[in-house]
Amino acid sequence: MDVKIQKIKPAEIEAESFRIIASELGPTKHTQEQFAVVQRVIHATGDFSFAENLNFSADAVTAALSAISSGKNILTDVNMVAAGVSKNILSQWGGKVICKVADHEVALTAKSAGKTRSEVAIEQGLLENIGIVAIGNAPTALLKVMELIEQGTGPKPDLVIGVPVGFVNAAESKELLSQKQYAHITALGRKGGSPVAAAIVNALLRLVPSQK
């Protein structure tokens, strides 16, 4: 097999990758802003099926941009999602990334209450001026977010990103999210994961109009 390596400057690799993605996909059902999210997810995963799997509520992007530009924080279910978010962009607006799943107090509370650490981390994290919740790993965390929103007794995030990956309650929790009336982005089916959640957040961060 004849392998041909493309000669390209490092600074141009991302733009060229995005051009290839757009060229291979062709026309899609998404708006321009939604497509920017789809592109970055495909760029992060190499999986073109996300062009069909990603599901946006009509107000998802607008809600995200409003939350980011107003300085609200982003809550994640696991540290892998938190690590992948472009914090330097988020900090320009005054927000920060919060993940409590590894906190000692969360572990103690979860054990005594018979809950998962993900559930307790979400319960506590939502109290910290959260604009966006990004779930990439734990269906229990996504189910807890939806439960708390429906109870209406605490703060409600502006946008829920629910893309947990796996075989137990992952597809089911995302299907439930896709039926909600509040702003959401999800990836229907079993596919998803921390790289997908982080890529969605990073795409949204880059869509916020510059302050300059």
URKATA-V686964 format. One record per pair of residues at least 24 apart in sequence whose ideal C-beta (glycine too) atoms are under 10 Angstrom apart, sorted by the first residue. I is the first residue (numbers start at 1). J is the second residue. D is the distance in whole Angstrom. If there is no record, write none. Layout:
BEGIN
i=I j=J d=D
i=I j=J d=D
END
This chain:
BEGIN
i=14 j=40 d=10
i=14 j=43 d=7
i=17 j=42 d=9
i=17 j=43 d=6
i=17 j=46 d=10
i=18 j=42 d=9
i=18 j=43 d=7
i=21 j=46 d=10
i=21 j=48 d=8
i=21 j=51 d=9
i=24 j=48 d=7
i=24 j=51 d=10
i=25 j=51 d=6
i=26 j=51 d=10
i=28 j=52 d=9
i=28 j=54 d=10
i=29 j=56 d=10
i=30 j=54 d=8
i=30 j=56 d=7
i=31 j=56 d=8
i=31 j=58 d=9
i=31 j=61 d=8
i=32 j=61 d=10
i=32 j=207 d=10
i=33 j=60 d=9
i=33 j=61 d=5
i=33 j=62 d=9
i=33 j=64 d=9
i=33 j=65 d=9
i=33 j=203 d=9
i=33 j=204 d=9
i=33 j=207 d=6
i=34 j=60 d=8
i=34 j=61 d=6
i=34 j=185 d=9
i=34 j=203 d=9
i=34 j=207 d=10
i=35 j=203 d=10
i=36 j=61 d=9
i=36 j=203 d=5
i=36 j=204 d=9
i=36 j=206 d=7
i=36 j=207 d=6
i=37 j=61 d=8
i=37 j=64 d=9
i=37 j=161 d=10
i=37 j=185 d=7
i=37 j=199 d=8
i=37 j=200 d=6
i=37 j=201 d=9
i=37 j=202 d=9
i=37 j=203 d=4
i=37 j=204 d=7
i=37 j=206 d=10
i=37 j=207 d=8
i=38 j=199 d=10
i=38 j=200 d=9
i=38 j=203 d=8
i=39 j=199 d=9
i=39 j=203 d=7
i=40 j=196 d=10
i=40 j=198 d=9
i=40 j=199 d=5
i=40 j=200 d=7
i=40 j=201 d=9
i=40 j=202 d=6
i=40 j=203 d=4
i=40 j=204 d=9
i=40 j=206 d=8
i=41 j=163 d=9
i=41 j=185 d=10
i=41 j=187 d=8
i=41 j=192 d=10
i=41 j=195 d=8
i=41 j=196 d=6
i=41 j=197 d=9
i=41 j=198 d=10
i=41 j=199 d=5
i=41 j=200 d=6
i=41 j=202 d=10
i=41 j=203 d=7
i=42 j=196 d=10
i=42 j=199 d=9
i=43 j=199 d=7
i=43 j=202 d=10
i=43 j=203 d=9
i=44 j=84 d=8
i=44 j=193 d=9
i=44 j=194 d=10
i=44 j=195 d=5
i=44 j=196 d=7
i=44 j=197 d=10
i=44 j=198 d=7
i=44 j=199 d=4
i=44 j=200 d=9
i=44 j=202 d=8
i=44 j=203 d=9
i=45 j=191 d=8
i=45 j=192 d=10
i=45 j=193 d=8
i=45 j=195 d=6
i=45 j=196 d=6
i=45 j=199 d=7
i=47 j=187 d=10
i=47 j=191 d=7
i=47 j=195 d=10
i=47 j=196 d=9
i=49 j=187 d=9
i=49 j=189 d=8
i=49 j=191 d=7
i=50 j=163 d=9
i=50 j=187 d=6
i=50 j=188 d=10
i=50 j=189 d=10
i=50 j=191 d=7
i=50 j=192 d=9
i=50 j=196 d=7
i=50 j=199 d=9
i=50 j=200 d=10
i=52 j=187 d=10
i=52 j=188 d=8
i=52 j=189 d=9
i=53 j=163 d=9
i=53 j=174 d=9
i=53 j=186 d=9
i=53 j=187 d=5
i=53 j=188 d=5
i=53 j=189 d=6
i=53 j=190 d=10
i=53 j=191 d=6
i=53 j=192 d=8
i=53 j=196 d=9
i=54 j=163 d=8
i=54 j=185 d=7
i=54 j=186 d=8
i=54 j=187 d=5
i=54 j=188 d=8
i=54 j=191 d=10
i=54 j=192 d=10
i=54 j=196 d=9
i=54 j=200 d=8
i=55 j=162 d=10
i=55 j=163 d=10
i=55 j=174 d=8
i=55 j=175 d=9
i=55 j=177 d=8
i=55 j=178 d=5
i=55 j=184 d=8
i=55 j=185 d=7
i=55 j=186 d=5
i=55 j=187 d=7
i=55 j=188 d=6
i=56 j=178 d=10
i=56 j=183 d=9
i=56 j=184 d=8
i=56 j=185 d=5
i=56 j=186 d=8
i=56 j=200 d=10
i=57 j=159 d=9
i=57 j=160 d=9
i=57 j=177 d=9
i=57 j=178 d=8
i=57 j=180 d=8
i=57 j=181 d=8
i=57 j=182 d=7
i=57 j=183 d=5
i=57 j=184 d=5
i=57 j=185 d=7
i=57 j=186 d=9
i=58 j=183 d=9
i=59 j=158 d=9
i=59 j=159 d=9
i=59 j=181 d=10
i=59 j=182 d=8
i=59 j=183 d=5
i=59 j=184 d=9
i=60 j=158 d=10
i=60 j=159 d=6
i=60 j=160 d=9
i=60 j=161 d=9
i=60 j=182 d=10
i=60 j=183 d=5
i=60 j=184 d=6
i=60 j=185 d=5
i=60 j=186 d=10
i=60 j=200 d=10
i=60 j=204 d=9
i=61 j=159 d=9
i=61 j=183 d=9
i=61 j=185 d=8
i=61 j=203 d=9
i=61 j=204 d=7
i=61 j=207 d=7
i=62 j=158 d=9
i=62 j=159 d=9
i=62 j=183 d=8
i=63 j=131 d=8
i=63 j=132 d=8
i=63 j=157 d=9
i=63 j=158 d=5
i=63 j=159 d=5
i=63 j=160 d=9
i=63 j=182 d=8
i=63 j=183 d=4
i=63 j=184 d=9
i=63 j=185 d=10
i=63 j=204 d=10
i=64 j=131 d=8
i=64 j=132 d=6
i=64 j=158 d=7
i=64 j=159 d=5
i=64 j=161 d=8
i=64 j=183 d=7
i=64 j=185 d=8
i=64 j=200 d=9
i=64 j=201 d=8
i=64 j=203 d=9
i=64 j=204 d=4
i=64 j=205 d=9
i=64 j=207 d=8
i=64 j=208 d=8
i=65 j=131 d=10
i=65 j=158 d=9
i=65 j=159 d=9
i=65 j=204 d=7
i=65 j=205 d=9
i=65 j=207 d=6
i=65 j=208 d=5
i=65 j=209 d=8
i=66 j=131 d=8
i=66 j=158 d=6
i=66 j=159 d=9
i=66 j=183 d=10
i=66 j=208 d=9
i=67 j=93 d=9
i=67 j=95 d=8
i=67 j=129 d=10
i=67 j=130 d=8
i=67 j=131 d=3
i=67 j=132 d=6
i=67 j=157 d=8
i=67 j=158 d=4
i=67 j=159 d=6
i=67 j=183 d=9
i=67 j=204 d=9
i=67 j=208 d=10
i=68 j=92 d=9
i=68 j=93 d=5
i=68 j=94 d=9
i=68 j=95 d=6
i=68 j=131 d=7
i=68 j=132 d=7
i=68 j=158 d=9
i=68 j=159 d=9
i=68 j=201 d=9
i=68 j=204 d=7
i=68 j=205 d=6
i=68 j=207 d=9
i=68 j=208 d=5
i=69 j=93 d=6
i=69 j=94 d=9
i=69 j=95 d=9
i=69 j=131 d=9
i=69 j=208 d=5
i=69 j=209 d=8
i=69 j=211 d=8
i=70 j=94 d=8
i=70 j=95 d=9
i=70 j=129 d=10
i=70 j=131 d=7
i=70 j=158 d=9
i=71 j=95 d=5
i=71 j=96 d=9
i=71 j=129 d=8
i=71 j=131 d=8
i=72 j=96 d=10
i=72 j=128 d=9
i=72 j=129 d=6
i=72 j=130 d=6
i=72 j=131 d=3
i=72 j=132 d=7
i=72 j=157 d=8
i=72 j=158 d=7
i=72 j=159 d=10
i=73 j=97 d=7
i=73 j=98 d=5
i=73 j=125 d=9
i=73 j=128 d=6
i=73 j=129 d=5
i=73 j=130 d=5
i=73 j=131 d=6
i=73 j=132 d=8
i=73 j=133 d=10
i=73 j=157 d=10
i=74 j=98 d=7
i=74 j=99 d=9
i=74 j=125 d=10
i=74 j=130 d=7
i=74 j=131 d=7
i=74 j=132 d=5
i=74 j=133 d=8
i=74 j=134 d=6
i=74 j=157 d=9
i=74 j=159 d=10
i=74 j=161 d=9
i=74 j=201 d=6
i=74 j=204 d=10
i=74 j=205 d=9
i=75 j=99 d=7
i=75 j=100 d=8
i=75 j=121 d=8
i=75 j=122 d=7
i=75 j=124 d=10
i=75 j=125 d=4
i=75 j=126 d=7
i=75 j=127 d=10
i=75 j=128 d=7
i=75 j=129 d=10
i=75 j=130 d=5
i=75 j=131 d=9
i=75 j=132 d=7
i=75 j=133 d=5
i=75 j=134 d=7
i=75 j=135 d=9
i=75 j=141 d=9
i=75 j=145 d=9
i=75 j=157 d=7
i=75 j=160 d=10
i=76 j=100 d=9
i=76 j=101 d=8
i=76 j=121 d=9
i=76 j=122 d=10
i=76 j=125 d=8
i=76 j=132 d=9
i=76 j=133 d=8
i=76 j=134 d=5
i=76 j=135 d=8
i=76 j=136 d=7
i=76 j=137 d=9
i=76 j=141 d=9
i=76 j=161 d=9
i=76 j=194 d=8
i=76 j=197 d=7
i=76 j=198 d=8
i=76 j=201 d=8
i=77 j=101 d=6
i=77 j=117 d=10
i=77 j=118 d=5
i=77 j=119 d=10
i=77 j=121 d=7
i=77 j=122 d=7
i=77 j=125 d=9
i=77 j=133 d=8
i=77 j=134 d=8
i=77 j=135 d=5
i=77 j=136 d=6
i=77 j=137 d=5
i=77 j=138 d=5
i=77 j=139 d=10
i=77 j=140 d=9
i=77 j=141 d=4
i=77 j=142 d=8
i=77 j=144 d=9
i=77 j=145 d=9
i=77 j=162 d=9
i=77 j=164 d=8
i=77 j=194 d=9
i=77 j=197 d=8
i=78 j=102 d=9
i=78 j=117 d=10
i=78 j=118 d=8
i=78 j=121 d=9
i=78 j=134 d=10
i=78 j=135 d=9
i=78 j=136 d=7
i=78 j=137 d=4
i=78 j=138 d=7
i=78 j=141 d=8
i=78 j=164 d=10
i=78 j=193 d=10
i=78 j=194 d=6
i=78 j=197 d=9
i=79 j=137 d=10
i=79 j=194 d=9
i=80 j=136 d=7
i=80 j=137 d=7
i=80 j=193 d=8
i=80 j=194 d=4
i=80 j=195 d=8
i=80 j=197 d=9
i=80 j=198 d=8
i=81 j=134 d=6
i=81 j=135 d=8
i=81 j=136 d=4
i=81 j=137 d=7
i=81 j=161 d=9
i=81 j=163 d=9
i=81 j=193 d=9
i=81 j=194 d=5
i=81 j=195 d=9
i=81 j=196 d=9
i=81 j=197 d=5
i=81 j=198 d=5
i=81 j=199 d=10
i=81 j=200 d=10
i=81 j=201 d=8
i=82 j=134 d=9
i=82 j=136 d=10
i=82 j=194 d=9
i=82 j=197 d=10
i=82 j=198 d=8
i=82 j=201 d=10
i=83 j=194 d=8
i=83 j=198 d=8
i=84 j=134 d=9
i=84 j=136 d=9
i=84 j=194 d=6
i=84 j=195 d=6
i=84 j=196 d=10
i=84 j=197 d=8
i=84 j=198 d=3
i=84 j=199 d=7
i=84 j=201 d=8
i=84 j=202 d=7
i=85 j=132 d=10
i=85 j=134 d=8
i=85 j=197 d=9
i=85 j=198 d=6
i=85 j=199 d=10
i=85 j=200 d=10
i=85 j=201 d=5
i=85 j=202 d=6
i=85 j=205 d=8
i=86 j=198 d=9
i=86 j=201 d=8
i=86 j=202 d=5
i=86 j=203 d=10
i=86 j=205 d=6
i=86 j=206 d=8
i=87 j=205 d=9
i=88 j=205 d=10
i=89 j=201 d=10
i=89 j=202 d=8
i=89 j=204 d=10
i=89 j=205 d=4
i=89 j=206 d=7
i=89 j=208 d=8
i=90 j=132 d=10
i=90 j=201 d=8
i=90 j=202 d=9
i=90 j=204 d=10
i=90 j=205 d=6
i=90 j=208 d=9
i=92 j=205 d=9
i=92 j=208 d=9
i=92 j=210 d=9
i=92 j=211 d=7
i=93 j=131 d=10
i=93 j=205 d=9
i=93 j=208 d=7
i=93 j=211 d=8
i=94 j=129 d=10
i=95 j=129 d=8
i=95 j=130 d=9
i=95 j=131 d=7
i=95 j=132 d=9
i=95 j=205 d=9
i=96 j=128 d=9
i=96 j=129 d=9
i=97 j=132 d=10
i=97 j=134 d=9
i=97 j=198 d=10
i=97 j=201 d=9
i=98 j=124 d=9
i=98 j=125 d=5
i=98 j=126 d=9
i=98 j=127 d=10
i=98 j=128 d=6
i=98 j=129 d=9
i=98 j=130 d=7
i=98 j=133 d=10
i=99 j=125 d=7
i=99 j=134 d=10
i=100 j=124 d=6
i=100 j=125 d=5
i=100 j=128 d=9
i=101 j=125 d=9
i=101 j=137 d=9
i=101 j=138 d=8
i=101 j=141 d=8
i=115 j=140 d=8
i=115 j=144 d=8
i=116 j=140 d=5
i=116 j=141 d=8
i=116 j=143 d=10
i=116 j=144 d=8
i=117 j=141 d=9
i=118 j=142 d=9
i=118 j=143 d=9
i=118 j=144 d=7
i=118 j=164 d=10
i=119 j=143 d=8
i=119 j=144 d=4
i=119 j=145 d=10
i=119 j=147 d=9
i=119 j=148 d=10
i=120 j=144 d=9
i=122 j=147 d=9
i=122 j=148 d=7
i=123 j=147 d=10
i=123 j=148 d=7
i=123 j=154 d=8
i=125 j=157 d=10
i=126 j=154 d=6
i=126 j=155 d=6
i=126 j=156 d=8
i=126 j=157 d=7
i=127 j=154 d=7
i=127 j=155 d=7
i=128 j=155 d=9
i=129 j=155 d=8
i=129 j=157 d=10
i=130 j=155 d=7
i=130 j=156 d=9
i=130 j=157 d=5
i=130 j=158 d=8
i=130 j=159 d=10
i=131 j=157 d=6
i=131 j=158 d=5
i=131 j=159 d=7
i=132 j=157 d=6
i=132 j=158 d=7
i=132 j=159 d=5
i=132 j=160 d=8
i=132 j=161 d=6
i=132 j=183 d=9
i=132 j=185 d=10
i=132 j=200 d=9
i=132 j=201 d=7
i=132 j=204 d=8
i=132 j=205 d=10
i=133 j=157 d=5
i=133 j=158 d=9
i=133 j=159 d=7
i=133 j=160 d=5
i=133 j=161 d=7
i=133 j=162 d=8
i=133 j=184 d=10
i=133 j=197 d=10
i=134 j=159 d=9
i=134 j=160 d=8
i=134 j=161 d=4
i=134 j=162 d=8
i=134 j=163 d=8
i=134 j=185 d=9
i=134 j=194 d=9
i=134 j=196 d=10
i=134 j=197 d=5
i=134 j=198 d=7
i=134 j=200 d=7
i=134 j=201 d=5
i=134 j=204 d=10
i=135 j=160 d=8
i=135 j=161 d=7
i=135 j=162 d=5
i=135 j=163 d=7
i=135 j=164 d=6
i=135 j=173 d=8
i=135 j=174 d=9
i=135 j=177 d=9
i=135 j=186 d=9
i=135 j=192 d=9
i=135 j=194 d=10
i=135 j=197 d=7
i=136 j=161 d=8
i=136 j=162 d=9
i=136 j=163 d=6
i=136 j=164 d=6
i=136 j=165 d=7
i=136 j=187 d=10
i=136 j=192 d=7
i=136 j=193 d=6
i=136 j=194 d=4
i=136 j=195 d=8
i=136 j=196 d=6
i=136 j=197 d=3
i=136 j=198 d=7
i=136 j=199 d=9
i=136 j=200 d=9
i=136 j=201 d=9
i=137 j=163 d=9
i=137 j=164 d=6
i=137 j=165 d=7
i=137 j=166 d=8
i=137 j=170 d=9
i=137 j=192 d=8
i=137 j=193 d=7
i=137 j=194 d=6
i=137 j=197 d=8
i=138 j=164 d=6
i=138 j=165 d=10
i=138 j=166 d=9
i=138 j=169 d=9
i=138 j=170 d=9
i=138 j=173 d=9
i=139 j=164 d=5
i=139 j=165 d=9
i=139 j=166 d=7
i=139 j=167 d=10
i=139 j=168 d=7
i=139 j=169 d=4
i=139 j=170 d=5
i=139 j=171 d=9
i=139 j=172 d=7
i=139 j=173 d=4
i=139 j=174 d=8
i=139 j=176 d=10
i=139 j=192 d=10
i=140 j=164 d=9
i=140 j=168 d=10
i=140 j=169 d=7
i=140 j=173 d=8
i=141 j=173 d=9
i=142 j=169 d=9
i=142 j=170 d=9
i=142 j=172 d=10
i=142 j=173 d=5
i=142 j=174 d=7
i=142 j=176 d=8
i=142 j=177 d=7
i=142 j=184 d=10
i=142 j=186 d=9
i=142 j=192 d=10
i=143 j=169 d=7
i=143 j=172 d=9
i=143 j=173 d=5
i=143 j=176 d=8
i=143 j=177 d=9
i=144 j=173 d=10
i=145 j=173 d=9
i=145 j=177 d=9
i=145 j=184 d=10
i=146 j=173 d=8
i=146 j=176 d=6
i=146 j=177 d=6
i=146 j=179 d=10
i=146 j=180 d=7
i=146 j=182 d=9
i=146 j=184 d=9
i=149 j=180 d=8
i=149 j=182 d=7
i=150 j=180 d=9
i=150 j=182 d=10
i=156 j=182 d=7
i=157 j=182 d=9
i=157 j=183 d=9
i=157 j=184 d=10
i=158 j=182 d=9
i=158 j=183 d=6
i=159 j=183 d=5
i=159 j=184 d=7
i=159 j=185 d=7
i=159 j=200 d=10
i=159 j=201 d=10
i=159 j=204 d=8
i=160 j=184 d=5
i=160 j=185 d=8
i=160 j=186 d=8
i=161 j=185 d=5
i=161 j=186 d=7
i=161 j=187 d=9
i=161 j=192 d=10
i=161 j=196 d=9
i=161 j=197 d=6
i=161 j=198 d=10
i=161 j=200 d=5
i=161 j=201 d=7
i=161 j=204 d=9
i=162 j=186 d=5
i=162 j=187 d=8
i=162 j=192 d=8
i=162 j=197 d=9
i=163 j=187 d=4
i=163 j=188 d=10
i=163 j=191 d=8
i=163 j=192 d=4
i=163 j=193 d=7
i=163 j=194 d=9
i=163 j=195 d=10
i=163 j=196 d=5
i=163 j=197 d=5
i=163 j=198 d=10
i=163 j=199 d=9
i=163 j=200 d=7
i=164 j=190 d=9
i=164 j=192 d=6
i=164 j=193 d=8
i=164 j=194 d=9
i=164 j=196 d=9
i=164 j=197 d=8
i=165 j=189 d=10
i=165 j=190 d=7
i=165 j=191 d=6
i=165 j=192 d=4
i=165 j=193 d=4
i=165 j=194 d=8
i=165 j=195 d=9
i=165 j=196 d=8
i=165 j=197 d=9
i=166 j=190 d=7
i=166 j=191 d=10
i=166 j=192 d=8
i=166 j=193 d=9
END
